[in-house]
Amino acid sequence: MITSLSPRHLPRLNGATALAVLLAGTAHLTWKYHTSAAFEYPAVFSLFTLLGCAGASILIAIWNTKRRVRLRTLVAVVREAPLPLLWWPLVVLMVVGRTLLFGITRDNIQCSIDGVHTFLPALLALLDVTSRRPESETLSYYKESHEGAPDTSRPSSPSRVSTNHELPKPRLGENIHHGRRICRSTAQYAILALAWGFFAHETLALMVRPVGAVCPTYGRWNFSWLVPAGQIFMLVLDALVIVQVVRVQRFDRSLSSNESTSISTNTSWVLLGILSLSSAVVLIGSAFSLYPAQQLFAWAPAVRRLILWDLLRDSAVAVAVLIAAVSLLASTHPATIAAITGVVGLLFHYVKQVRDEKGVIDTFTSSGWWQARYLSILAILLSFFLIRSEPRLPNSPHLHSTGSWTRQRWLGLLFVGFFIALFSTYRDHSSGNTASVVSAVIDHAQKASVRWMQDAARSHSLQEAVDEYRLRYGIPPPPHFDKWYEFATKHNSPVIDSFDQIHNDLLPFWGIPPAELRKQTTHLVEQTRLGIGGFRIKNHAVILSHITPGTHFWMMEGFRAMVEPFLEWLPDMDLAFNLDDECRVVVPFQEIQRLTNEANETRKAVEPHSNSFSGALAPPWSDAYLADGYKEAHANDETSPYFSVRSPQDSIYDLFIAPTCPPSSPALTSRWWSHREGMASGRGIVTDPAGAVDLCQRPDIARMHGFLLDPGAFGVSRSLLPIFSQGRIPGFNDILVPSPWNFMSKVDINDAADHPWATKSNSIFWRGGSTDGLSRNRDWTVFLRTRFAWLAKQFTPRTSNAKELDLEPTVNVSFVGSFRKCVRPDCLAQSVAFYGAPEVENPPGGMDFQEHWVHRHLIDLDGAGFSGRFIPFMKSRSLVYRVSLFRTWYDERVHAWQHYVPLDVSLGNTLWGLVKLLVGGADGGEGSADVSGDLSMSAGEKIALNGRDWARKALRKEDMQVYMFRLLLEWARLIDDRREELGFEIRG
């Protein structure tokens, strides 16, 4: 063996230092678990970690080897390794298999069991009994296999160990007594480890906040059992790999403690390095055979640096944790190390979640926090006793022997710190009575809504309206503003002054020259395969482009009907309307900032000299796309260069949304990979509806909405193009217009079919199709509508109190029709999940839209685009719960908690408890949310009636026309070459 690797050269990590590294690294990885790209790309993370571990281990070995004999020494260590030859490939396969299994689990995290690895200490304790050899037997085996017979194939070397030394032979009685003591100690240890694992597992399960992702049970793989089985298999693989590392460490320790031999104590570092390097090589081959390189390394430019930094940083931390753990194995039982890392992970996971959810108002799971707190205390106490009862390892000081008082002191301080950290979270989740907090939220929101309504109609004359316009927007109103004011007041519009939506939509376009805007519009309406409808206003009449497909021609007719009453005040212009459900314009943050800055400079020069638009524009609008046969002649033209082509593997969020965000926003500084849970900011009751859908602050939504996963149609431009759309998600720059769907009453309420609140069924009702997006690779499991329907299917009341049961709503939620927006395997899997069979001859059919009004609680969900049901829902006496990522023209004038109840896109379990709070007031229910002191009706009924009254004042067809009239006047000025000279003012 090797004498050049002398123990005096080995820089063993001090126990306290190794423990500190282990704890700090575990805490860091736990804290970053959901927000690091390392866990988003497990194969790459494992590869970096294995390479780093190989490099660190071999460097340690080289450092402790005399320079002139390093190569010969390392070769000798490998040749004379204590692991049998068969174990080398097995351990490598274990490591690689574990990595691939984790990738499968991560992709189907909603099917996983929480806290499986909390049972690792127990498994290690049991495996330790079966794999342990007495020290003398280990050395005898080594001497017999390496030194028992002379080796005539190699010349004698001074590095070989002399065989003249005799090893002491143990007595039979001592071995039996020692073995019984070891078994009894290990049995007690294993029982404590099992108890610890159970309490830690239950604690982690209570802290999960599921968003309703479905675990698919049909198809090529049944993930409902495959993922849990994979987790258990990973647990076993981890334990087996650790046991083999322990064998090598014990071999080193035995050699080091035996004075009769000069055998090296550096073997474990060499073997760890070689095994890590071998595993990395095999993992590279396996990963590239299972995943395309694009999926592993082709990261979107906006987040490439963030992902690479996360991978490098966290793999370095993981390497440090592994090196520290291997160092501690020399004197500490592996189950103890697993327990220490487990309790640190549990504690930091709990503390982080409580800290993140500080201020979150949860109506359903507050009791779970107390259960998790008590179980955390039990888990920490058990881990303390578990470590105290650690079985003694051969030739190592017992953890709590007299000579290790320093370690006892540090261990005591460590657990005192654990309890301080745990109890420091007490105030963070003590927010008082939930009902009173909800009432305060409602009261505050309703007061803000009343203030907005008053400000929206502040002007009572044309002069006041002009002055208010200048005060709000810094420039004079557009030409013919007096005609708009006359139109608005004639139709009793409750909104005269507050049109911030129009201002914000159009502001960046002031940074583009008028001629360029007209050129872009002409380009758009001439495209035959872009999903754009051409709309021309000429000589105060509308001409519709025949390029518009027949299936969407009704939409253009709806826009014509919307603008006809005020055509005489509009100049000639072309407009490009988006015919798709999905939005089309998404401009990077820096470009929008540049355009906005230029726009503000341009607007400073606006001074009214004319109240009339220019009669003729140069160059004039092109008539080419209106000619007969144009569509057929250009049917095969290339797609517009303004629009991006997206691969199905591309992340819409990373590629298009993240670049629209400020550099310091979470979208560009952190990740969120789990689709089983959402960020803490999305849990509980929504108090800030705009912030709840801010995609720059909520990267978790990227995995919760069909549009962001795989929309049915996606042709978007990164250039600011003048496209008018009926809805858009945050970050997009389409110009919002009222929807012809609502204007033409495609769905509407029949007042005779509506019921008073008291006679409505206390039920949560939703019907719809699975139209969120196109599902290709089990994406349907996390679509918004799917998650809601699944949560509704799983809902069961959590009370046995008769009075509370009366307040519990029934749940009446179902898909209708067959699942078609998916590849066949996904369609069949959805059918099994919601209809019980892959092929259903008569799936639930549609229903009369007027049946909605039988129910008190109506759910409004996004589909492929914005929901067309919201306005008719608002006109009813039912309470509307809105879950929407899409923004529309009316968002500034309908207000959460005054007109409807907002729900977060992550859904969670907030809805069920919230419904009970909102309906409790009329029945005198304890803990109900009440506002305004009117005990004759519940808070829910008040919101429903407020919404109904406002919708019949502010969401009428006339209100859509008022909005459209003002928008087109603003747009006409924007595209006029004399726009700095145009503006309305009252003269004389």
MOZICOR-V976056 format. One record per run of one state. SS is the DSSP state (H for helix, E for strand, L for the rest). FROM is the first residue (numbers start at 0). TO is the last residue. Records with the same first field share a line. If there is no record, write none. Layout:
# MOZICOR-V976056
SS: FROM-TO + FROM-TO
This chain:
# MOZICOR-V976056
L: 0-5 + 9-13 + 31-35 + 40-40 + 63-65 + 79-83 + 107-107 + 111-114 + 131-133 + 146-170 + 206-208 + 210-221 + 257-265 + 290-291 + 297-299 + 328-332 + 356-364 + 388-400 + 423-425 + 429-432 + 456-460 + 473-479 + 490-498 + 511-512 + 525-530 + 538-539 + 544-548 + 569-571 + 578-583 + 585-587 + 604-608 + 610-622 + 626-628 + 633-641 + 644-650 + 660-664 + 669-675 + 677-678 + 682-687 + 692-697 + 703-704 + 710-714 + 717-721 + 725-726 + 729-733 + 736-738 + 743-749 + 753-755 + 759-759 + 768-773 + 775-777 + 782-782 + 794-800 + 807-808 + 815-820 + 822-822 + 835-847 + 861-868 + 874-877 + 883-884 + 887-894 + 896-898 + 902-908 + 919-919 + 923-937 + 954-955 + 974-977 + 982-987
H: 6-8 + 14-30 + 36-39 + 41-62 + 66-78 + 84-106 + 108-110 + 115-130 + 134-145 + 171-205 + 222-256 + 266-289 + 292-296 + 300-327 + 333-355 + 365-387 + 401-422 + 426-428 + 433-455 + 461-472 + 480-489 + 499-510 + 513-524 + 549-568 + 588-603 + 623-625 + 629-632 + 651-659 + 665-668 + 679-681 + 688-691 + 698-702 + 705-709 + 739-742 + 750-752 + 756-758 + 778-781 + 783-793 + 801-806 + 823-834 + 848-853 + 869-873 + 909-918 + 920-922 + 938-953 + 956-973 + 978-980
E: 209-209 + 531-537 + 540-543 + 572-577 + 584-584 + 609-609 + 642-643 + 676-676 + 715-716 + 722-724 + 727-728 + 734-735 + 760-767 + 774-774 + 809-814 + 821-821 + 854-860 + 878-882 + 885-886 + 895-895 + 899-901 + 981-981
